[in-house]
Amino acid sequence: MAAAVKAEGYGHGLVRVARALDADAFAVACIEEALTLREAGIDRPILLLEGVFEAEELASCARHDLDIAVHHPEQVRMLECARPEQPLRVWLKIDTGMHRLGLKPETVSTAWQQLHDCPAVRSDIGLMSHLARADERACDYTVRQLETFAAAAAGLPGERSLANSAGILSWPQTHFDWVRPGIMLYGASPFVDSLAPDEDLRPVMTLSTRLIAINRLRKDEPVGYGGTWTCPEDMDVGVAAAGYGDGYPRHAPSGTPVLINGREATLIGRVSMDMITLDLRRHPEARIGDPVVLWGEGLPVERIAQLADTISYTLLCGVTARVKREVIPADG
């Protein structure tokens, strides 16, 4: 298993996550992330999913024993011209239908031979691709990608890697030698039609805050910027200390759920930089200082993402630096 820990471990902390996971290898987006792991003492294999961006990075990859994806003819040329301290482990990436990164299937055999003949490349060349629609379980596009991958890699030696989180959970025929879990490691569903509990996943991150004010408002009084929500009756409105300055989605609409003391309440009015306002009509017991869960344990992040017209990846990666991090043991 090569655990995807890019983007600060999907917002959970790059080094923190790498130290916590019992993974055979780690996958990152760029050399800066890889070097951060090495500097923290992480000695397991690390794969640069986008490879190197310039030839000068190859020497650093060799020095720090980093594996690299090769997805473009220009990267093949870089390796042919390079003279690193030691040969590099390379994963040849094939475009099987994502149409983002990867060599065209008809060019794979030639590129593999070029890399095999290259002194800068180790002989154990891997073959990989990326699934574009594995999160759509009823879609046959993954089967087509699998067929394209098999045809392009036919007759070539080397380990194979294709499955992402959705592939791991729903497409066993994509597993091959190495799987590359990402979002599922952090307790969120990779699928468009399910939440984390449906996949027996438990959230790693719980984003929480507290009530800092409770105000009694009258019927027809507006709440928040723009007065987009007005009180339908005399009611209590809670103010919680969180907003888009913390990574809470600016476009979360009124009706988006939170948990107050473990029970659902709803967002009302616009999200501010530092505050949100909450409907307390079903929470007469609420008091200043009470905990408010924005997503996490008891409230899947996918629910908030769907209402805010985004995805859980964006929310998890978008928690800002000013939010205090506290690590709690799984049994704590």
C-alpha positions in Angstrom: 0.0 0.0 0.0 1.2 3.4 -1.0 -0.7 5.9 1.2 -1.4 9.2 -0.4 -0.3 11.9 2.1 -0.1 14.9 -0.3 -1.6 18.3 0.4 -0.6 18.1 4.1 -2.0 14.7 4.5 -5.4 15.9 3.1 -5.3 18.6 5.7 -4.4 16.4 8.6 -0.7 17.2 8.8 1.8 15.6 6.4 4.4 14.3 9.0 1.7 13.5 11.6 -0.1 11.3 9.2 3.0 9.6 7.8 4.1 8.7 11.4 0.7 7.3 12.2 0.1 5.1 9.2 1.6 1.7 8.9 2.1 2.0 5.1 4.5 0.2 2.9 5.2 3.5 1.0 3.9 7.1 0.7 2.7 9.0 -2.3 3.1 12.8 -2.5 2.6 15.4 -5.2 6.0 17.1 -5.3 9.6 16.9 -4.1 9.0 19.5 -1.4 6.6 17.2 0.3 8.9 14.2 -0.1 11.9 16.1 1.4 9.7 17.2 4.4 9.1 13.5 5.1 12.7 12.6 4.8 13.8 15.4 7.1 11.3 14.1 9.6 12.9 10.7 9.6 10.4 8.9 7.4 12.6 6.2 5.6 10.0 4.2 3.7 9.7 4.5 -0.1 8.2 7.8 -1.3 6.6 8.2 -4.7 6.4 11.6 -6.4 3.1 11.2 -8.2 3.8 14.1 -10.7 7.5 13.2 -11.0 10.1 15.9 -11.3 9.3 19.4 -12.7 12.9 20.1 -13.8 16.1 18.1 -14.4 17.9 19.6 -11.4 15.4 17.7 -9.1 16.7 14.3 -10.2 19.9 14.6 -8.2 17.9 15.3 -5.1 15.6 12.4 -5.8 18.6 10.1 -6.1 20.2 11.5 -2.9 17.1 11.0 -0.9 16.0 7.7 -2.5 12.7 9.0 -4.0 10.7 7.1 -6.6 9.3 9.2 -9.4 6.4 8.9 -11.9 7.3 9.5 -15.5 4.3 10.7 -17.4 5.7 12.8 -20.3 8.3 12.3 -23.0 10.2 15.3 -21.7 10.7 13.5 -18.4 12.1 10.5 -20.3 14.6 12.9 -22.0 15.6 14.4 -18.6 16.5 10.9 -17.4 18.4 10.0 -20.5 20.6 13.1 -19.9 20.9 12.7 -16.2 23.8 11.2 -14.2 22.5 10.9 -10.7 24.5 9.4 -7.8 22.5 6.2 -8.1 19.8 4.9 -10.5 16.2 6.0 -9.7 13.1 3.8 -9.2 10.6 4.9 -11.9 6.9 4.4 -12.4 5.8 4.8 -16.0 2.4 6.5 -15.9 -0.1 5.6 -18.7 -3.0 7.7 -19.7 -5.8 5.2 -19.7 -8.7 7.8 -19.9 -8.1 10.5 -17.3 -6.5 12.6 -20.0 -4.5 14.6 -17.4 -1.1 13.0 -16.9 0.3 10.0 -18.6 1.9 8.7 -21.8 -0.5 7.7 -24.6 -1.0 3.9 -24.6 0.5 3.4 -28.0 3.8 5.0 -26.9 4.3 3.0 -23.7 6.4 0.1 -25.1 8.8 2.6 -26.7 9.1 4.7 -23.5 9.5 1.6 -21.4 12.4 0.5 -23.6 14.0 3.9 -23.4 13.8 3.9 -19.6 15.1 0.3 -19.5 18.1 1.3 -21.5 18.8 4.4 -19.4 21.6 4.2 -16.9 19.8 6.7 -14.6 16.9 4.3 -14.2 16.7 1.1 -12.1 15.6 -2.0 -14.0 12.4 -2.6 -11.8 10.2 -0.1 -13.7 6.7 0.1 -12.4 3.5 0.7 -14.5 0.7 2.9 -13.2 -2.3 4.8 -14.2 -5.1 6.7 -12.4 -8.9 6.1 -12.4 -11.1 8.9 -13.5 -14.6 7.7 -12.6 -14.2 4.8 -10.1 -16.4 6.8 -7.7 -19.3 6.1 -10.0 -20.1 2.5 -9.3 -22.6 2.1 -12.1 -20.3 3.5 -14.7 -18.4 1.2 -17.0 -15.6 3.7 -17.6 -13.4 2.0 -15.0 -13.7 -1.3 -16.9 -12.6 0.5 -20.1 -9.6 2.0 -18.3 -8.6 -1.3 -17.0 -8.8 -2.8 -20.4 -6.6 0.0 -21.8 -4.1 -0.4 -19.0 -3.9 -4.2 -19.6 -3.3 -3.7 -23.4 -0.7 -1.0 -22.9 1.2 -2.9 -20.3 0.9 -6.3 -22.1 4.3 -8.1 -22.2 6.1 -5.6 -20.0 7.5 -6.7 -16.7 7.1 -4.7 -13.5 4.8 -4.1 -10.7 1.4 -2.5 -11.5 -0.6 0.2 -9.6 -4.0 1.5 -10.5 -6.5 1.5 -7.6 -7.3 4.7 -5.7 -9.7 4.8 -2.8 -12.8 4.1 -4.9 -11.0 1.4 -6.8 -10.0 -0.3 -3.5 -13.5 -0.3 -2.1 -15.5 -1.2 -5.3 -13.3 -2.4 -8.1 -11.2 -5.4 -6.9 -9.9 -6.1 -10.4 -7.9 -2.9 -10.2 -5.9 -3.8 -7.2 -2.8 -5.4 -8.8 0.5 -5.1 -6.8 0.1 -1.7 -5.2 -3.0 0.3 -4.2 -2.9 4.0 -3.5 -5.6 4.9 -0.9 -6.2 8.6 -0.4 -9.5 10.0 1.0 -10.6 6.7 2.6 -7.5 6.9 4.9 -9.0 10.0 6.5 -12.5 8.5 7.0 -14.4 10.0 4.1 -16.2 8.3 1.3 -14.7 8.5 -2.2 -18.1 7.8 -3.8 -20.7 10.2 -5.1 -23.6 8.2 -3.7 -22.5 7.4 -0.1 -21.3 8.8 3.2 -18.4 7.6 5.3 -20.6 5.4 7.6 -22.0 3.6 4.5 -18.5 2.5 3.7 -17.6 1.6 7.3 -15.2 4.6 7.5 -14.7 6.6 10.6 -13.6 10.3 10.3 -10.1 11.1 11.4 -10.7 14.8 11.6 -13.4 16.5 13.7 -13.6 20.2 13.2 -15.3 21.8 16.2 -15.7 25.1 18.0 -18.0 26.6 20.7 -20.9 28.8 21.1 -19.7 32.3 22.0 -23.1 34.1 22.1 -26.8 33.4 22.3 -29.1 36.2 21.2 -32.9 36.5 21.5 -34.2 37.9 18.2 -37.7 39.0 17.2 -39.8 37.7 14.4 -38.7 39.2 11.0 -35.3 40.4 12.3 -32.6 39.6 9.8 -29.4 37.6 10.6 -26.0 38.2 9.2 -24.5 39.9 6.2 -27.1 40.8 3.5 -30.0 39.9 5.7 -30.5 36.7 3.7 -32.3 34.9 6.5 -35.0 36.4 8.7 -36.4 35.0 11.9 -39.8 33.3 11.3 -40.7 33.9 14.9 -39.2 35.1 18.2 -36.2 32.8 18.7 -32.8 32.3 20.1 -29.8 32.5 17.6 -26.4 31.1 18.5 -23.1 32.4 17.3 -20.2 30.0 16.9 -16.6 30.9 16.5 -15.8 29.6 13.1 -16.0 30.9 9.5 -14.4 30.8 6.1 -11.2 32.2 7.8 -10.9 28.7 9.4 -11.8 26.8 6.2 -15.6 26.5 6.8 -17.2 26.8 3.3 -18.3 30.4 2.5 -21.2 29.1 0.4 -22.7 26.7 2.9 -26.4 27.6 2.8 -28.9 28.1 5.6 -30.0 24.6 6.7 -26.5 23.2 6.7 -26.2 20.9 9.8 -23.9 21.2 12.8 -24.0 19.4 16.1 -24.6 21.2 19.3 -24.0 18.9 22.3 -24.2 16.0 19.9 -27.6 17.0 18.4 -28.2 18.6 15.0 -28.9 22.3 14.6 -28.8 24.3 11.4 -26.8 27.1 10.0 -28.8 30.3 9.3 -27.6 33.4 7.3 -24.3 33.8 5.6 -21.0 32.4 6.8 -18.7 35.2 8.0 -14.9 35.1 8.1 -14.9 34.2 11.8 -18.4 33.3 12.8 -21.5 31.4 11.9 -25.0 31.8 13.2 -27.2 28.9 14.3 -30.9 28.2 14.8 -31.4 27.3 18.5 -35.2 26.7 18.4 -34.7 23.0 19.0 -31.9 23.6 21.6 -33.4 25.5 24.5 -30.8 24.0 26.8 -27.9 25.5 24.8 -25.4 27.6 26.7 -22.4 29.8 25.8 -19.4 27.6 25.7 -21.2 24.5 24.5 -19.3 22.5 21.8 -20.3 22.8 18.2 -19.1 20.1 15.7 -18.9 21.4 12.1 -18.0 18.0 10.6 -16.4 14.8 11.8 -17.5 12.3 14.4 -21.3 12.1 14.2 -21.5 14.4 11.2 -19.9 13.2 7.9 -18.0 15.8 6.1 -19.7 14.7 2.9 -23.0 16.2 4.1 -21.5 19.6 4.4 -19.7 19.3 1.1 -22.8 18.4 -0.8 -24.8 21.3 0.6 -21.9 23.7 -0.2 -21.6 22.4 -3.7 -18.1 21.1 -3.2 -16.4 17.8 -2.2 -15.0 16.5 1.1 -11.4 16.7 -0.2 -11.7 20.5 -0.5 -13.0 20.9 3.0 -10.5 18.7 4.7 -7.6 20.2 2.8 -8.9 23.7 3.3 -8.7 24.0 7.2 -6.5 27.0 7.7 -3.4 27.3 9.8 -5.0 29.3 12.6 -7.2 26.4 13.6 -5.7 24.6 16.7 -4.8 21.0 16.1 -5.2 18.5 18.9 -4.3 14.8 18.4 -6.6 12.4 20.3 -5.8 8.7 20.4 -8.3 6.5 18.5 -9.5 5.0 21.8 -9.6 8.3 23.6 
